[in-house]
Amino acid sequence: MAIYAYYRYSTDKQTESQQRLTVEKYCENHGWNIDMAVIDRAKSGASEISSRNLQGLLEKMEPGDTLVVSEVSRISRSIQDFCDFLLVVMPKIKARLVVCTLGLEVDCTDINPMTKMQLLMFSMFSQIERDLIQNRVKAGLDAKRREVELYGGWTSKKGNFCTGFGMPNGFAHGVQQMGNQAKIKRFCKGMLPVVRIILDYKESGMDNWSVSQKLNTMGFKTGNGGKFYNYHIPKLMKYYAEGLITE
């Protein structure tokens, strides 16, 4: 009698590592040795079993064999499909099904009415939990989209500023954008009187270096509290033209 482990995950960014850990620990605690593991990569729980590697495993299994999964959703996300699998498919093989997270071990050769009721309850609770998780994820995404609309981005749990979803290097790009915007705001703060003086000096034909020295002599400071240099003058003119320097 062989023991088979089955792992499935939905996207190519996920792995079976957590499922494997759950299954292997459960089997170790029960003194079972896994004879073979079958993996379905990037396969949704809503996809037909016939289109998965699971189908090939079922055809290989013999009476008395055991199929071990980490949770109900590895077989199917649908209550009806899971029940069909357990009450129709597995009894034909005369095999056992083990669901580790539920501590559920079902001998599918003899399923009585009480066992059927328990299975329906377990699968129903699993689906309700998945629905709640999906709702929380959706609500979180909606909130972040709103923050992008209002503030140009959102702050992650790690403190990174993100400007969008699903973008390569989105976190790094967001952090850079946040830093640039903050620097510009600091640089422009309180600079309108300075800009007016610069405009007067530039009209008289004074070069940027001379203008910066005049501003320093008059006691003006940059938004960061430092001295003015020649390269500050064109920056201020640029930001003034873009409407970033106001009253």
C-alpha positions as CSV (number, residue, x, y, z in Angstrom):
1,M,0.0,0.0,0.0
2,A,1.6,3.2,-1.2
3,I,1.4,6.7,0.2
4,Y,1.2,9.5,-2.4
5,A,1.6,13.2,-1.6
6,Y,-0.1,15.8,-3.9
7,Y,0.8,19.4,-4.1
8,R,-0.8,22.1,-6.2
9,Y,-0.4,25.9,-6.5
10,S,-2.1,28.4,-8.7
11,T,0.5,30.7,-10.1
12,D,4.1,30.4,-11.3
13,K,5.2,32.8,-8.5
14,Q,4.1,30.3,-5.7
15,T,5.8,27.1,-4.7
16,E,4.8,23.9,-3.0
17,S,7.3,24.4,-0.1
18,Q,4.7,25.2,2.6
19,Q,2.4,22.4,1.4
20,R,5.4,20.0,1.4
21,L,6.3,21.0,4.9
22,T,2.8,20.4,6.2
23,V,2.4,17.0,4.5
24,E,5.9,15.7,5.4
25,K,5.5,16.7,9.1
26,Y,2.1,15.0,9.2
27,C,3.4,11.8,7.7
28,E,6.5,11.9,9.9
29,N,4.3,12.2,13.0
30,H,2.3,9.2,11.9
31,G,5.3,7.1,11.0
32,W,4.5,7.1,7.2
33,N,7.0,7.1,4.4
34,I,5.9,9.0,1.2
35,D,6.5,6.8,-1.8
36,M,5.9,9.5,-4.4
37,A,4.9,13.1,-4.7
38,V,3.0,14.6,-7.6
39,I,2.9,18.4,-8.3
40,D,0.6,20.6,-10.3
41,R,2.3,23.9,-11.0
42,A,0.3,27.0,-12.0
43,K,-2.9,25.0,-11.9
44,S,-6.1,26.6,-10.4
45,G,-8.3,24.6,-8.0
46,A,-11.1,25.4,-10.3
47,S,-9.5,23.6,-13.2
48,E,-10.7,20.1,-14.1
49,I,-8.9,17.2,-12.4
50,S,-8.6,15.5,-15.8
51,S,-6.3,18.4,-17.0
52,R,-4.0,18.0,-14.0
53,N,-1.2,15.7,-13.1
54,L,-3.5,14.5,-10.3
55,Q,-5.4,12.5,-12.9
56,G,-2.3,10.5,-13.8
57,L,-1.7,9.8,-10.1
58,L,-5.3,8.6,-9.6
59,E,-4.9,6.2,-12.5
60,K,-1.7,4.9,-10.8
61,M,-3.2,4.3,-7.4
62,E,-4.4,0.9,-6.3
63,P,-6.8,-0.3,-3.5
64,G,-5.5,0.5,-0.1
65,D,-3.2,3.4,-1.2
66,T,-3.3,6.7,0.5
67,L,-3.5,10.2,-1.0
68,V,-2.2,13.0,1.3
69,V,-2.9,16.7,0.7
70,S,-2.2,19.7,2.9
71,E,-5.8,21.1,2.7
72,V,-9.1,20.6,0.9
73,S,-8.5,23.4,-1.6
74,R,-5.6,21.5,-3.1
75,I,-8.2,19.1,-4.6
76,S,-10.8,21.7,-5.4
77,R,-12.2,25.1,-4.4
78,S,-15.7,23.9,-5.1
79,I,-17.6,22.1,-2.3
80,Q,-19.5,20.1,-5.0
81,D,-16.4,19.1,-6.8
82,F,-14.6,18.1,-3.6
83,C,-17.6,15.9,-2.6
84,D,-17.7,14.3,-6.0
85,F,-14.0,13.5,-5.7
86,L,-14.4,12.0,-2.3
87,L,-17.7,10.2,-2.7
88,V,-17.3,9.1,-6.4
89,V,-13.7,9.1,-7.5
90,M,-11.9,7.8,-4.5
91,P,-14.4,5.0,-3.7
92,K,-13.8,3.6,-7.2
93,I,-10.1,3.3,-6.4
94,K,-10.9,2.0,-2.9
95,A,-8.2,4.3,-1.5
96,R,-7.8,6.6,1.5
97,L,-7.7,10.4,1.6
98,V,-5.8,12.4,4.2
99,V,-6.3,16.2,4.7
100,C,-3.5,17.3,7.0
101,T,-4.7,20.7,8.2
102,L,-8.0,19.2,9.2
103,G,-6.5,16.0,10.7
104,L,-9.0,14.2,8.4
105,E,-8.3,10.6,7.4
106,V,-11.1,9.0,5.3
107,D,-11.3,5.4,4.2
108,C,-13.2,5.9,1.0
109,T,-14.2,2.3,0.7
110,D,-16.7,2.7,3.5
111,I,-18.2,6.3,3.9
112,N,-21.2,6.3,6.2
113,P,-23.8,9.2,6.5
114,M,-22.0,10.7,9.5
115,T,-18.7,10.9,7.6
116,K,-20.5,12.5,4.7
117,M,-21.9,15.2,6.9
118,Q,-18.5,15.9,8.5
119,L,-16.9,16.2,5.1
120,L,-19.6,18.6,3.8
121,M,-19.0,20.7,6.9
122,F,-15.2,20.8,6.5
123,S,-15.4,21.6,2.9
124,M,-18.0,24.3,3.5
125,F,-15.8,26.0,6.2
126,S,-12.8,25.9,3.9
127,Q,-14.8,27.7,1.1
128,I,-16.1,30.3,3.6
129,E,-12.5,30.9,4.8
130,R,-11.3,31.3,1.2
131,D,-14.1,33.7,0.4
132,L,-13.3,35.8,3.5
133,I,-9.6,36.0,2.5
134,Q,-10.5,37.0,-1.1
135,N,-12.8,39.8,0.3
136,R,-10.0,41.1,2.6
137,V,-7.5,41.1,-0.3
138,K,-10.0,42.9,-2.6
139,A,-10.7,45.5,0.1
140,G,-7.0,46.1,0.7
141,L,-6.4,46.5,-3.1
142,D,-9.3,48.9,-3.4
143,A,-7.9,51.0,-0.5
144,K,-4.5,51.2,-2.1
145,R,-5.9,52.2,-5.4
146,R,-7.7,55.0,-3.7
147,E,-4.5,56.1,-2.1
148,V,-2.8,56.1,-5.5
149,E,-5.5,58.4,-6.8
150,L,-5.4,60.8,-3.9
151,Y,-1.7,60.8,-2.9
152,G,0.1,59.3,-5.9
153,G,1.0,56.1,-4.0
154,W,0.7,54.0,-0.9
155,T,3.1,52.9,1.9
156,S,3.8,49.2,2.3
157,K,4.2,47.3,5.6
158,K,8.0,47.7,5.1
159,G,7.7,51.4,4.8
160,N,8.3,51.6,1.1
161,F,6.3,54.0,-1.0
162,C,4.7,52.3,-4.0
163,T,3.2,54.1,-7.0
164,G,1.3,51.2,-8.6
165,F,0.6,47.5,-8.8
166,G,2.3,44.7,-10.7
167,M,5.1,47.0,-12.0
168,P,8.7,45.6,-12.3
169,N,10.7,47.2,-9.4
170,G,7.6,48.9,-8.3
171,F,8.8,49.3,-4.7
172,A,12.2,50.6,-5.7
173,H,10.6,53.0,-8.2
174,G,8.1,54.2,-5.6
175,V,10.8,54.9,-3.0
176,Q,12.8,56.8,-5.5
177,Q,9.8,58.8,-6.6
178,M,8.9,59.6,-3.0
179,G,12.5,60.8,-2.3
180,N,12.6,63.0,-5.4
181,Q,9.2,64.6,-4.6
182,A,10.3,65.3,-1.0
183,K,13.5,66.9,-2.1
184,I,11.8,69.1,-4.5
185,K,9.2,70.2,-1.9
186,R,12.0,71.1,0.5
187,F,14.0,72.9,-2.1
188,C,11.0,75.0,-3.2
189,K,9.7,75.8,0.3
190,G,9.6,79.6,0.9
191,M,11.4,80.3,-2.4
192,L,8.9,82.7,-4.0
193,P,10.6,85.9,-2.7
194,V,14.0,84.5,-3.8
195,V,12.6,83.8,-7.3
196,R,11.4,87.4,-7.6
197,I,14.8,88.7,-6.8
198,I,16.4,86.2,-9.3
199,L,14.1,87.4,-12.0
200,D,15.2,91.0,-11.4
201,Y,18.9,90.2,-11.4
202,K,18.5,88.0,-14.6
203,E,16.8,90.8,-16.4
204,S,19.9,93.0,-15.8
205,G,22.0,90.2,-17.4
206,M,23.7,88.9,-14.3
207,D,25.0,85.3,-14.5
208,N,23.9,82.5,-12.3
209,W,27.1,82.5,-10.1
210,S,26.8,86.2,-9.4
211,V,23.1,85.8,-8.6
212,S,23.8,83.0,-6.1
213,Q,26.5,85.1,-4.4
214,K,24.1,88.1,-4.1
215,L,21.4,85.8,-2.5
216,N,24.0,84.5,0.0
217,T,25.1,88.1,0.9
218,M,21.5,89.0,1.5
219,G,21.1,86.2,4.0
220,F,18.8,83.9,1.9
221,K,19.0,80.1,2.4
222,T,17.9,77.2,0.3
223,G,14.9,75.1,1.3
224,N,17.4,72.8,3.0
225,G,19.0,75.6,4.9
226,G,22.2,75.8,2.9
227,K,24.0,78.3,0.7
228,F,23.0,79.1,-2.9
229,Y,25.3,78.0,-5.7
230,N,25.1,78.7,-9.4
231,Y,23.3,75.4,-10.2
232,H,20.5,76.3,-7.9
233,I,19.4,79.2,-10.0
234,P,18.2,77.3,-13.1
235,K,16.5,74.7,-10.9
236,L,14.5,77.4,-9.2
237,M,13.5,78.9,-12.5
238,K,12.5,75.5,-13.8
239,Y,10.3,74.7,-10.8
240,Y,8.8,78.2,-10.9
241,A,7.9,77.7,-14.5
242,E,6.3,74.4,-13.6
243,G,4.2,76.0,-10.9
244,L,5.9,74.3,-8.0
245,I,6.9,77.5,-6.2
246,T,3.8,79.3,-4.9
247,E,2.9,81.7,-2.0
